[in-house]
Amino acid sequence: MSNTSPIPLNGRQCHALLPTAGSGSRLGGDLPKQFQTLAGKPMLAYAIEAFQNTPEIHSIWVGVNPHFAHNPILNELKQNTKTLTFLPTGGTTRQETVKNTLEAMLQGGVSEDDWVLVHDAARPGITTALIQKLISAVVENNSGGLLALPVADTLKRADLSSVVANQFTRAEATVSRNHLWQAQTPQMFGVKKLYDALEQAIRNEADVTDEASAMELQGEKPLLIEGATRNFKVTHPADWDLMQSVLSAVANP
């Protein structure tokens, strides 16, 4: 459920960007995981629907592998949606896909000063309420941010020089979890600021694993907005089975 009154955006529009060019090889299957059927529909459909149902989202942009650009599954996802654009902007890495899609958005008329929310298609547990929570915090503070969760588990640092039976490593030390958060998506930043940060990070071959890390290299300190456990990333078969249960329970309470 969304708020009855859209969040005031102070003249700046919000756009969703879903990079979906990955192969999902760790999950297996004939199709990339974002297009495989999960609880009755392609996994990508859940994220699209969550952004569709968010009144603050003006448009949705999906960067796909150029070889997948004419797949009939995309036509099925286009039905009954607000402004939804599939672009053959997939790159060799996730960050290249995001950068290429941002560039196409700017060329397509999106304002440099607008906000973009980048979300993993492999997080189908995202909800409109979580999206609005992020938008509200970012707009109120006029500062980029991301959904994340405080780390709850005890963390161990492995001794990589110690391998047991070619299968196990030994724990070298316990790492304090104080001040540690597990990043989720969406991650929300200014369109042009994020584009410039990613372009520089890629040019410098920097180790960036999400949008926030690229912005941090620019000296930014993104807001950490508490997300939800159900917004976990589907990577392995066990994740798929768990998410299937979560989504099925929502559909059949």
C-alpha positions in Angstrom: 0.0 0.0 0.0 1.3 3.5 -0.8 0.8 6.7 1.0 -2.5 8.4 0.2 -0.7 11.6 -0.5 2.5 11.5 -2.7 5.7 12.7 -1.1 6.5 16.3 -2.1 9.5 16.2 -4.4 10.3 19.9 -4.6 10.1 20.0 -8.4 12.4 17.0 -9.0 11.0 13.8 -10.5 11.9 10.2 -9.4 12.8 7.5 -11.9 13.5 3.8 -11.3 16.4 2.0 -13.0 16.6 -1.8 -13.1 19.8 -3.3 -14.4 18.9 -6.8 -15.7 21.7 -7.8 -18.0 23.2 -10.4 -15.8 23.1 -14.1 -16.6 22.2 -15.4 -13.1 24.6 -18.4 -13.7 24.8 -19.3 -10.0 21.1 -20.0 -10.0 21.0 -22.0 -13.2 18.2 -22.4 -15.7 17.7 -21.7 -19.4 16.8 -18.1 -18.8 18.5 -15.4 -16.8 17.1 -15.6 -13.3 15.3 -12.2 -13.5 13.1 -13.6 -16.3 12.4 -17.0 -14.7 9.0 -17.7 -13.3 8.8 -17.2 -9.5 5.5 -17.7 -7.7 3.6 -17.4 -10.9 5.3 -14.5 -12.8 8.8 -13.5 -14.1 10.9 -12.4 -11.1 11.5 -9.0 -12.7 7.7 -8.3 -12.7 7.6 -7.9 -8.9 10.1 -5.0 -8.8 8.3 -3.4 -11.8 5.0 -3.7 -10.0 6.3 -2.2 -6.8 7.6 0.9 -8.7 4.4 1.1 -10.7 2.4 1.3 -7.5 4.6 4.0 -6.1 3.0 7.4 -7.0 6.3 9.3 -6.7 7.9 7.2 -9.5 7.6 9.0 -12.9 9.1 6.4 -15.1 10.8 3.0 -15.1 13.9 2.1 -17.1 15.2 -1.4 -17.6 18.7 -2.1 -19.0 18.8 -5.5 -20.7 21.4 -7.5 -22.5 21.3 -6.4 -26.2 20.9 -10.1 -27.2 17.7 -10.3 -25.1 16.2 -7.0 -26.2 13.6 -8.6 -28.5 12.6 -11.5 -26.3 8.8 -11.9 -26.1 9.0 -11.9 -22.3 9.7 -8.2 -22.4 6.4 -7.6 -24.3 4.5 -9.4 -21.6 6.1 -7.2 -18.9 5.1 -4.0 -20.8 1.4 -4.7 -20.4 -0.7 -2.3 -18.2 2.3 -0.3 -16.9 3.1 3.4 -16.5 6.0 4.7 -18.5 8.3 1.6 -18.9 11.2 1.5 -21.2 13.4 -1.4 -22.0 16.9 -0.4 -23.3 19.6 -2.6 -24.8 22.1 -1.0 -22.5 23.5 -4.1 -20.8 27.3 -4.0 -20.2 29.8 -6.6 -19.1 29.3 -5.5 -15.5 26.4 -4.3 -13.4 27.9 -0.9 -13.0 28.4 -0.5 -16.8 24.8 -1.4 -17.3 23.7 1.2 -14.8 26.0 3.9 -16.4 24.8 3.1 -19.9 21.2 3.2 -18.9 21.7 6.5 -17.1 23.3 7.9 -20.2 20.3 6.8 -22.3 17.9 8.3 -19.8 19.7 11.7 -20.0 19.6 11.5 -23.8 15.9 10.6 -23.5 15.0 13.8 -21.7 15.4 12.9 -18.0 16.6 16.0 -16.1 20.2 15.9 -14.7 18.7 17.1 -11.4 16.1 14.4 -11.1 16.4 11.4 -8.7 17.1 7.8 -9.8 16.4 4.7 -7.7 18.6 1.8 -8.9 17.2 -1.5 -7.8 18.3 -5.1 -8.3 15.7 -7.2 -10.2 16.9 -10.1 -8.0 15.2 -8.4 -5.0 11.6 -9.2 -5.8 10.6 -8.7 -2.1 10.7 -4.9 -2.5 7.5 -3.1 -1.6 6.0 0.3 -2.3 6.2 1.2 1.4 10.0 0.6 1.4 10.4 2.6 -1.8 8.5 5.5 -0.3 10.5 5.3 3.0 13.7 5.7 1.0 12.3 8.6 -1.1 11.0 10.4 1.9 14.3 10.3 3.8 16.4 11.3 0.8 14.2 14.2 -0.3 13.8 15.4 3.3 17.6 15.5 3.7 18.4 16.4 0.1 21.1 13.6 0.3 21.5 10.3 -1.6 20.8 7.1 0.3 20.1 3.4 0.2 18.0 0.8 2.0 20.2 -1.3 4.3 20.0 -3.5 7.4 22.3 -3.4 10.5 24.4 -6.6 10.6 22.9 -8.9 13.2 25.2 -12.0 12.9 28.6 -12.6 14.4 31.2 -12.0 11.7 34.4 -14.1 11.3 37.5 -13.2 9.3 38.9 -16.3 7.6 42.6 -17.2 7.6 43.0 -17.8 3.8 46.4 -19.4 4.3 44.8 -22.2 6.3 42.8 -24.6 4.2 41.4 -27.8 5.7 40.9 -30.8 3.3 40.8 -28.5 0.3 37.3 -27.5 1.4 37.3 -25.5 4.7 39.2 -22.4 6.0 39.8 -21.6 9.6 38.4 -18.6 11.5 41.2 -16.1 12.3 39.3 -13.6 14.3 35.8 -12.2 15.1 35.0 -8.9 13.5 33.0 -6.4 15.4 29.6 -5.8 13.8 29.3 -2.4 15.4 28.5 0.2 12.7 28.2 -2.4 10.0 25.2 -2.5 7.7 24.3 -4.8 4.8 23.5 -2.8 1.7 20.2 -3.4 -0.1 18.5 -1.6 -3.0 17.0 0.7 -4.1 19.8 3.1 -3.9 18.8 6.7 -4.7 20.9 9.5 -6.0 20.8 12.5 -8.4 20.9 11.2 -12.0 23.9 13.2 -13.2 25.8 12.9 -10.0 25.5 9.1 -10.1 26.4 9.0 -13.8 29.6 11.0 -13.3 30.6 8.9 -10.2 30.1 5.6 -12.1 31.9 6.9 -15.2 34.9 7.9 -13.1 34.9 4.7 -11.1 34.8 2.6 -14.3 37.5 4.7 -15.9 39.8 4.3 -12.8 39.0 0.6 -12.6 37.8 1.2 -9.0 36.3 -1.7 -7.0 32.6 -0.5 -6.8 30.0 -3.1 -6.0 27.0 -0.8 -5.8 26.0 2.8 -6.6 26.7 3.9 -3.0 30.3 2.8 -3.2 30.8 4.9 -6.4 29.3 7.9 -4.6 31.5 7.3 -1.6 34.6 7.6 -3.8 33.3 11.1 -4.6 33.3 12.0 -0.9 29.6 11.5 -0.4 28.2 9.9 2.7 24.9 8.3 1.7 22.0 7.9 4.1 21.4 4.4 5.5 17.6 3.9 5.7 16.6 0.7 7.4 15.1 -1.8 4.9 13.5 -5.2 5.5 14.5 -8.8 5.7 12.1 -9.7 2.8 14.1 -7.5 0.5 16.9 -10.0 0.3 18.8 -10.9 -3.0 18.0 -14.1 -4.8 21.3 -15.6 -5.8 21.3 -19.3 -5.0 18.7 -22.0 -5.4 18.0 -21.9 -1.6 17.3 -18.1 -1.9 14.9 -18.9 -4.8 12.9 -21.4 -2.6 12.7 -19.0 0.3 11.5 -16.1 -1.9 9.0 -18.4 -3.5 7.5 -19.1 0.0 7.6 -15.4 0.9 5.8 -14.2 -2.3 3.3 -17.1 -2.2 2.4 -16.3 1.4 1.7 -12.6 0.4 -0.4 -13.7 -2.5 -2.3 -16.3 -0.4 -2.5 -15.0 3.1 
